[in-house]
Amino acid sequence: MARHQDPGGAQAITVPSKIAIRHITKHFRTRHHLVTAVDDLSLEIATGTFFMIVGPSGCGKTTLLRILAGLEIPTSGEVAVSRSHADKPGNAMVFQGDSIFPWMTVYENAAYGLRMQRRPEGEIRDIVGHYLDRTGLAAFARAYPHQLSGGMKQRVSIARAFAVDPEILLMDEPFSGLDEQNRTLLHEELLRIWDETKKTVIFITHSVDEAVSLGDRILIMTAQPGRAKALIDVPFARPRDVLQLRADPRYGELVFAIWSQLRDEVQQARASTTEDRSATRRDGAPQAGRPGRALSPPSKE
């Protein structure tokens, strides 16, 4: 069971855990030595929680998400997921970069998962039509990705993920490549869709503002090796208006409090990166004897 604070009051609410992470550790072997990406991390995420993960670059955020998606196997520890509907996908993932098929139209991309499930065409039309409408893409159903802006492409990815109705939605910095205006608009659209479904969402970000705007709870991770530093409840009620929320003085106070905890980790990660690069220039390889501080392979975080 997971406990979190009621946004409307001080009483803690107990809700069933959707995801239980127990003592997860993940090592990667590089050419020269062993890298610990995630170290002894334990966590419970309640059903229907919009859960945010923030941390410095290289702290294992994406590695953790890939473990939850089943794309990586932990070196030790376990992940337990409570399944409610055997006929639904366990999870769907929205990636950081472009992940839609360039040879398919917007409609075909959004329908892809449903067609893989061999759903009836009439049902596909209804579901895809609904999510294209909710993401503002109905007028672009026959357009191809090269005709879309970056923000529109991410809307297609979001529509495709929601269309298959997964129990858990995994999002790996999906808006990081967008400008502030488009990012804010997509925050509002994502929250509007999420309010309809109340899916369990795990969302990775480097932005403290994004974490507070979207999340119910925020995990702050340490510099590599990634551990849980703090778990913070977001006290703001739903539904949320992103712009109005940012005018609330409590919003600024919470952003400042989170950044105060995160700053030391970011500085530590930056210092470690500088040291490792210096060692590489000096010796032609990272220094041995520092297995927890080597840089993760770029593809892992």
Secondary structure in CASP SS format (residue, H / E / C, confidence):
PFRMAT SS
TARGET T0000
AUTHOR 0000-0000-0000
METHOD secondary structure of the structure
MODEL  1
M C 1.00
A E 1.00
R E 1.00
H E 1.00
Q E 1.00
D C 1.00
P C 1.00
G C 1.00
G C 1.00
A C 1.00
Q C 1.00
A E 1.00
I E 1.00
T E 1.00
V E 1.00
P C 1.00
S E 1.00
K E 1.00
I E 1.00
A E 1.00
I E 1.00
R E 1.00
H E 1.00
I E 1.00
T E 1.00
K E 1.00
H E 1.00
F E 1.00
R E 1.00
T C 1.00
R C 1.00
H C 1.00
H C 1.00
L E 1.00
V E 1.00
T E 1.00
A E 1.00
V E 1.00
D E 1.00
D E 1.00
L E 1.00
S E 1.00
L E 1.00
E E 1.00
I E 1.00
A E 1.00
T C 1.00
G C 1.00
T C 1.00
F E 1.00
F E 1.00
M E 1.00
I E 1.00
V E 1.00
G C 1.00
P C 1.00
S C 1.00
G C 1.00
C C 1.00
G C 1.00
K H 1.00
T H 1.00
T H 1.00
L H 1.00
L H 1.00
R H 1.00
I H 1.00
L H 1.00
A H 1.00
G C 1.00
L C 1.00
E C 1.00
I C 1.00
P C 1.00
T C 1.00
S E 1.00
G E 1.00
E E 1.00
V E 1.00
A E 1.00
V E 1.00
S C 1.00
R C 1.00
S C 1.00
H C 1.00
A C 1.00
D C 1.00
K C 1.00
P C 1.00
G C 1.00
N E 1.00
A E 1.00
M E 1.00
V E 1.00
F C 1.00
Q C 1.00
G C 1.00
D C 1.00
S C 1.00
I C 1.00
F C 1.00
P C 1.00
W C 1.00
M C 1.00
T C 1.00
V H 1.00
Y H 1.00
E H 1.00
N H 1.00
A H 1.00
A H 1.00
Y H 1.00
G H 1.00
L H 1.00
R H 1.00
M H 1.00
Q C 1.00
R C 1.00
R C 1.00
P C 1.00
E H 1.00
G H 1.00
E H 1.00
I H 1.00
R H 1.00
D H 1.00
I H 1.00
V H 1.00
G H 1.00
H H 1.00
Y H 1.00
L H 1.00
D H 1.00
R H 1.00
T C 1.00
G C 1.00
L C 1.00
A H 1.00
A H 1.00
F H 1.00
A C 1.00
R C 1.00
A C 1.00
Y C 1.00
P H 1.00
H H 1.00
Q H 1.00
L C 1.00
S C 1.00
G H 1.00
G H 1.00
M H 1.00
K H 1.00
Q H 1.00
R H 1.00
V H 1.00
S H 1.00
I H 1.00
A H 1.00
R H 1.00
A H 1.00
F H 1.00
A H 1.00
V C 1.00
D C 1.00
P C 1.00
E C 1.00
I E 1.00
L E 1.00
L E 1.00
M E 1.00
D E 1.00
E C 1.00
P C 1.00
F C 1.00
S C 1.00
G C 1.00
L C 1.00
D C 1.00
E H 1.00
Q H 1.00
N H 1.00
R H 1.00
T H 1.00
L H 1.00
L H 1.00
H H 1.00
E H 1.00
E H 1.00
L H 1.00
L H 1.00
R H 1.00
I H 1.00
W H 1.00
D H 1.00
E H 1.00
T H 1.00
K C 1.00
K C 1.00
T E 1.00
V E 1.00
I E 1.00
F E 1.00
I E 1.00
T E 1.00
H C 1.00
S C 1.00
V H 1.00
D H 1.00
E H 1.00
A H 1.00
V H 1.00
S H 1.00
L H 1.00
G C 1.00
D C 1.00
R E 1.00
I E 1.00
L E 1.00
I E 1.00
M E 1.00
T C 1.00
A C 1.00
Q C 1.00
P C 1.00
G E 1.00
R C 1.00
A E 1.00
K E 1.00
A E 1.00
L E 1.00
I E 1.00
D E 1.00
V C 1.00
P C 1.00
F C 1.00
A C 1.00
R C 1.00
P C 1.00
R C 1.00
D C 1.00
V H 1.00
L H 1.00
Q H 1.00
L H 1.00
R H 1.00
A C 1.00
D C 1.00
P H 1.00
R H 1.00
Y H 1.00
G H 1.00
E H 1.00
L H 1.00
V H 1.00
F H 1.00
A H 1.00
I H 1.00
W H 1.00
S H 1.00
Q H 1.00
L H 1.00
R H 1.00
D H 1.00
E H 1.00
V H 1.00
Q H 1.00
Q H 1.00
A H 1.00
R H 1.00
A H 1.00
S H 1.00
T H 1.00
T H 1.00
E H 1.00
D H 1.00
R H 1.00
S H 1.00
A H 1.00
T H 1.00
R H 1.00
R H 1.00
D H 1.00
G C 1.00
A C 1.00
P C 1.00
Q C 1.00
A C 1.00
G C 1.00
R C 1.00
P C 1.00
G C 1.00
R C 1.00
A C 1.00
L C 1.00
S C 1.00
P C 1.00
P H 1.00
S H 1.00
K H 1.00
E C 1.00
END
